[in-house]
Structure formats: structure tokens, C-alpha cells
Amino acid sequence: MNLPAWIWLATIGGFGLVLALDFYLVARNPREPSFRECVGWVSFYVALACAFGVGLLVVSGPGRGGEFFAGWITEYSLSVDNLFVFLLIMSRFRVPRAYRQKVLLIGIVLALVMRGAFIAAGAEAVTRFDWLFYVFGAFLVYTAWKLIGHEEEEAEFSENVALRAVRRLLPTTDAYHGARLTVRPAGGARRMVTPMLIVMVAIGTTDLLFALDSIPAIFGLTKEPYLVFTANAFALMGLRQLFFLIGGLLDRLVYLSKGLSVVLAFIGVKLILEALHHDGVSWAPEIPILVSLGVIVGTLAVTTVLSLLKSARDTRAAARADEDGEVREVSERVEG
């Protein structure tokens, strides 16, 4: 895809306008959004991504359109899994509920800017060093193995290097001051940052760490920097509303990490096989993008259904246990 500069500028400008509108609405009325509002915004962003993908199908053909949809679905699914950590960060820093929208939005914008730089560097690297695809593939398979072998335990948030550096370099207040990022304490000689800024840095830099597996994954589906960037941008847009929409549902998606591990392992193997194919290994096939799309969608659909079925069984079992406990208590009272 040899795209002129104006298409890149128009695309980035379009994302910027949508995010600016989103930020204006959040700044004008800071609060926790309603369920109906979240559904509307998430539906809007999903429809926007689908319209963009259909446009690619018409203009560039099914190959590029399929690559975008496969990349966007993969990145979106990984972003949903990352909401667990965002929830931990919010709880860790005790962010007031009225300002969680602003924290998420600015953190996501920071993540998008940093991912853009990461994608540009990755695109340049893969064009110069073909052997990186073996590295990416092996890394994705290793990540998938770690996810599959991960025992269920209570997750904890640990501060990364960037966040610790911000804490050391910038004087920080102990309490929030509304949605303000900096304040000058009464009688203070210099301004101090508030925990609000620290949380935004935590969200943005933590998302960049997540990109260490999501960016190689999407490069396994498409080598086009434009498609990699737009898929990432559409996956991040609407993540704020999705956080509030499925906050209670996250605990029910018990197999999501397992499904994502299957997706990452598949993409890792696909990368290695295609690298071998381009290096002249006759038995190594090229996996069509429609096959990749089918594996990704099918795996995530099966994972979601199994997760909801297990949650429903666990709920019924817990209800029966409570009923049995009440029956035993009544029997003991009667016998006594």
C-alpha cells in the first residue's frame, strides 16, 4: 500500500477529531456514564471500525480488508483483557468515580501516541530484518504458553520503570484536587502534580507494555503500517466506555486469557511458517488471511460462550449451596 502523505494526515486528523469530541464531552460533564450511554458509544466505535474495514474491502480488495478485520479483532480482544489491569490501577490509586472517564481517555490517548511510535519503529525494522519474524513468532508462542500455564490467582499491579521515574522526578500531592493535574499548595513555592497525572501515566505506560505482545501479533497478520496503526487506533477508541460497560462482565469471562493464548500461539506459528516459506522452505505453507480471520473469530466466540456457561453453572451451584446451608440451619434449629 503506497499511500500518499495526505491519507495518513487525514486518517490521523479524523482520529484526533473524534477523540477531541470525546474529551470535550467528558470535560464538560465529569461523571460515571450510564449503561445506555456506554452502549451507544461502543456501538458507534464498532460501527466506525466496520465501516472503515468495508471501505478497505471496496477500495483495496478482500486481502487488505481481511487483514484489517483480523488485526482489529485481535487488538480489540487483547484490549478487553487489559481492562482487568486498568481496573486494578483505578482501585490501586483510589480514583474518584466521577473522574475515571477522564483518566481513561487521556491514558488511552497517551497509549495511542506511544503505540504510533512503536509501530513506526517496528515497521521499519521488519522491512530491514526479515529474521525478526522468527523472533516475533517465537515470542508470541512463548507468551501463549505462559498464558496457558498461568494459574488463576489474584492479580496485582506493579509500577513500571516510567511510573517510578515520574514519582521520583515530580513532587506529588497526597490527595486529588478534582480533575486537576497540577496544583500550587497554599504557601507553596512550586507547583506539584496530583495523583490524577500519575494514574494517567500508569494507564498509558502499562498499555505500552501490553503492546509488546499485541504489536508483534498484528504484524503477524499484516505487514502494512497503515493497517497496523488503524487497527490499533480503532481498538483503543471506545475502550473508555467499554470499561464501564463490561466492568461486571470481566469476572465472568474466565476463559478469555486461554482463548487469547490460542490466538497468539496461532499467529506465532503463522509468522514462523510464512518466514520459512519466504526463505524457500517448500513444506512451509502461507496461511490465507481468511483462515486467520476464521481461527481468531471462532476461538474468541467459543471462549466467550464457554466462559458464560461456566459462570452460569457456578452461579447456580452457589445458589444451591446457599439453599442447602439454609435448610441445614433450619433443621438444626428444629432438632435443638
C-alpha positions in Angstrom: 0.0 0.0 0.0 1.8 3.1 -1.3 -0.3 5.7 0.3 0.3 9.4 -0.1 1.0 11.6 2.9 -2.4 13.3 2.8 -4.2 10.0 3.5 -2.0 9.5 6.6 -2.7 13.1 7.7 -6.4 12.8 7.0 -6.6 9.5 9.0 -4.7 10.9 12.0 -6.8 14.1 11.8 -10.0 12.1 11.8 -9.0 10.1 14.9 -7.9 13.4 16.5 -11.3 15.0 15.9 -13.2 12.1 17.3 -11.0 11.9 20.4 -11.3 15.7 20.8 -15.1 15.5 20.8 -14.9 12.6 23.3 -12.6 14.7 25.5 -14.9 17.7 25.3 -17.9 15.7 26.4 -16.0 14.2 29.3 -14.6 17.6 30.5 -17.9 19.3 30.2 -19.7 16.8 32.5 -17.3 14.6 34.6 -19.3 11.6 35.9 -19.6 7.9 35.5 -21.5 7.2 32.3 -24.8 5.4 32.2 -25.2 1.9 30.7 -27.3 3.3 27.8 -24.6 5.9 27.0 -21.8 3.3 27.1 -23.8 1.0 24.7 -24.3 3.9 22.3 -20.6 4.9 22.2 -19.3 1.4 21.9 -21.7 0.6 19.1 -20.6 3.9 17.4 -16.9 3.0 17.5 -17.5 -0.6 16.4 -19.7 0.6 13.5 -17.0 3.2 12.6 -14.3 0.4 12.5 -16.6 -1.9 10.5 -17.3 1.0 8.0 -13.6 1.6 7.6 -13.0 -2.1 7.0 -15.7 -2.3 4.4 -14.2 0.7 2.7 -10.9 -1.1 2.6 -12.7 -4.1 1.1 -14.1 -2.0 -1.7 -11.1 0.1 -2.4 -8.2 -2.3 -1.8 -9.8 -5.7 -2.1 -10.6 -8.5 0.3 -7.0 -9.2 1.2 -6.4 -5.8 2.8 -9.9 -5.7 4.2 -9.5 -9.1 5.8 -6.1 -8.1 7.2 -7.6 -5.1 8.9 -10.6 -7.0 10.4 -8.3 -9.8 11.7 -5.9 -7.2 13.2 -8.7 -5.1 14.7 -10.5 -8.1 16.3 -7.2 -9.4 17.7 -6.2 -6.0 19.1 -9.7 -5.3 20.5 -9.8 -8.7 22.2 -6.4 -8.1 23.8 -7.5 -4.6 24.9 -10.6 -6.1 26.6 -8.2 -8.4 28.5 -6.2 -5.4 29.5 -9.2 -3.8 31.1 -8.6 -6.1 34.1 -5.3 -4.3 34.8 -6.9 -0.8 34.2 -9.5 -1.8 36.9 -6.6 -2.7 39.2 -4.9 0.6 38.6 -8.1 2.6 39.3 -8.5 0.7 42.6 -4.8 1.0 43.5 -4.9 4.8 43.2 -8.4 5.2 44.5 -9.6 7.3 41.6 -12.9 9.1 42.3 -15.6 7.5 40.2 -16.6 10.9 38.7 -13.1 11.3 37.1 -12.4 7.8 35.9 -13.6 8.7 32.4 -11.0 11.5 32.1 -8.2 9.3 33.4 -9.0 6.5 30.9 -9.4 8.9 28.0 -6.1 10.7 28.5 -4.3 7.5 29.3 -5.6 6.0 26.1 -4.5 9.0 24.1 -1.0 8.7 25.6 -1.0 5.0 24.7 -2.1 5.7 21.1 0.8 8.2 20.7 3.3 5.8 22.1 2.0 2.9 20.1 2.3 5.0 16.9 6.0 5.5 17.6 6.3 1.8 18.4 4.5 0.8 15.2 6.7 3.1 13.1 9.9 1.6 14.6 8.5 -1.9 14.2 7.5 -1.3 10.5 11.0 0.0 9.7 12.6 -2.9 11.5 10.6 -5.7 9.8 11.4 -4.2 6.3 15.1 -4.3 7.0 15.5 -7.5 9.1 13.4 -10.5 7.8 14.7 -12.6 10.7 12.6 -10.5 13.1 9.6 -12.6 12.1 11.2 -15.7 13.6 11.8 -13.6 16.8 8.2 -12.3 16.8 6.8 -15.8 16.2 8.8 -17.4 18.9 7.9 -14.6 21.3 4.2 -15.0 20.6 4.3 -18.8 21.1 6.2 -18.3 24.4 3.7 -15.7 25.5 0.8 -18.0 24.7 2.5 -20.8 26.6 2.8 -18.5 29.6 -0.9 -17.6 29.4 -2.0 -21.2 29.1 0.2 -22.3 32.1 -0.8 -19.3 34.2 -2.6 -20.4 37.4 -5.6 -18.4 38.4 -4.6 -16.1 41.2 -5.4 -12.6 42.3 -3.6 -10.2 40.0 -1.6 -7.3 41.4 -0.5 -4.1 39.8 3.2 -3.3 40.0 4.6 0.1 39.0 6.7 0.1 35.8 10.0 2.0 35.3 8.4 5.0 33.7 5.9 5.4 36.5 8.6 5.1 39.2 10.7 7.8 37.3 7.7 10.2 37.3 7.2 9.7 41.0 10.9 10.4 41.7 11.2 13.4 39.5 7.9 15.2 40.2 6.7 16.3 43.6 3.2 14.7 44.1 0.3 15.7 46.4 -1.2 13.1 48.6 -4.8 13.9 47.7 -6.8 14.5 44.5 -7.8 18.1 43.6 -10.8 17.5 41.4 -9.7 16.7 37.9 -6.7 19.0 38.0 -3.3 17.6 37.0 -1.2 20.1 38.9 -1.8 22.5 41.9 0.1 25.0 43.8 -0.4 24.3 47.5 -1.2 27.2 49.8 2.1 28.8 50.7 4.0 26.5 48.4 6.9 27.8 46.3 6.3 25.5 43.3 3.5 23.6 41.6 3.0 19.9 42.4 1.4 17.2 40.3 -1.7 15.4 41.6 -2.3 11.6 41.7 -4.6 12.2 38.7 -1.5 12.7 36.5 0.2 9.7 38.0 -2.7 7.5 37.2 -2.8 8.7 33.6 0.9 7.9 33.2 0.2 4.4 34.7 -2.6 3.7 32.2 -0.6 4.9 29.2 2.7 3.2 30.0 1.0 0.0 31.1 -0.8 -0.2 27.8 2.5 0.3 26.0 3.8 -2.8 27.9 0.8 -4.7 26.6 1.8 -3.6 23.1 4.9 -5.8 23.4 2.7 -8.8 22.5 -0.1 -7.1 20.6 2.1 -5.3 18.1 4.1 -8.4 17.1 0.7 -10.2 16.9 -0.8 -7.8 14.4 2.5 -7.7 12.3 1.8 -11.5 12.0 -1.4 -10.7 10.3 -0.4 -7.7 8.1 2.9 -6.1 7.2 1.2 -2.8 6.2 2.0 0.0 8.8 -1.3 1.8 7.8 -3.4 -1.2 8.7 -1.4 -1.8 11.9 -1.9 1.8 13.0 -5.6 2.0 12.2 -6.4 -1.4 13.7 -4.7 -0.3 16.9 -6.4 3.1 16.9 -9.9 1.6 16.4 -9.2 -1.0 19.2 -8.3 1.8 21.7 -11.1 4.1 20.7 -14.2 3.3 22.7 -12.1 1.4 25.3 -13.2 4.0 27.9 -16.9 3.3 27.5 -16.2 -0.5 27.3 -14.5 -0.3 30.7 -17.8 0.9 32.3 -20.0 -1.3 30.1 -18.5 -4.7 30.8 -16.8 -4.0 34.2 -19.1 -6.5 35.8 -18.8 -8.9 32.9 -15.0 -9.2 33.1 -15.2 -11.5 36.0 -17.4 -13.8 34.0 -15.0 -14.1 31.0 -13.0 -16.8 32.9 -11.6 -18.4 29.7 -10.7 -15.2 27.9 -7.0 -15.4 28.6 -7.0 -19.0 27.4 -8.7 -18.1 24.2 -6.2 -15.2 23.6 -3.3 -17.6 24.3 -4.6 -19.8 21.4 -4.9 -16.8 19.1 -1.3 -15.7 20.0 0.0 -19.2 19.5 -1.7 -19.5 16.1 -0.3 -16.1 14.9 3.2 -17.0 16.2 3.2 -20.3 14.3 1.8 -18.5 11.2 4.7 -16.0 11.4 7.3 -18.7 11.6 5.7 -20.8 8.8 5.4 -17.8 6.5 9.0 -16.7 7.2 10.2 -20.2 6.3 8.1 -20.1 3.2 9.7 -16.9 2.0 13.1 -18.3 2.8 12.5 -21.1 0.3 11.3 -24.0 2.6 9.0 -25.9 0.3 6.9 -27.6 3.0 6.1 -24.4 4.9 2.7 -23.0 3.8 1.4 -19.5 3.6 -1.8 -19.2 5.7 -4.5 -17.2 3.9 -5.9 -14.2 5.8 -9.4 -15.6 5.7 -8.2 -18.7 7.5 -6.6 -16.5 10.1 -9.7 -14.4 10.5 -11.8 -17.6 10.9 -9.5 -19.0 13.6 -9.5 -15.7 15.5 -13.2 -15.2 15.4 -14.0 -18.8 16.1 -11.7 -19.1 19.0 -12.9 -15.9 20.7 -16.6 -16.9 20.1 -16.1 -20.4 21.6 -14.1 -18.9 24.6 -16.9 -16.4 25.3 -19.7 -19.0 25.2 -17.8 -21.4 27.4 -16.9 -18.6 29.9 -20.6 -17.6 30.2 -21.7 -21.2 30.5 -19.2 -21.8 33.3 -20.2 -18.6 35.1 -23.9 -19.6 34.9 -23.1 -23.1 36.3 -21.0 -21.6 39.1 -23.9 -19.2 39.9 -26.4 -22.0 40.1 -24.1 -24.1 42.2 -23.5 -21.2 44.6 -27.3 -20.7 44.9 -27.9 -24.4 45.6 -25.1 -24.3 48.3 -26.8 -21.4 49.9 -30.2 -23.1 49.9 -28.7 -26.3 51.4 -27.0 -24.2 54.1 -30.3 -22.6 55.0 -32.1 -26.0 55.1 -29.4 -27.4 57.4 -29.6 -24.4 59.7 -33.4 -24.7 59.9 -33.1 -28.5 60.6 -30.5 -27.9 63.4 -32.8 -25.3 65.0 -35.8 -27.7 64.9 -33.8 -30.5 66.4 -32.4 -28.3 69.1 
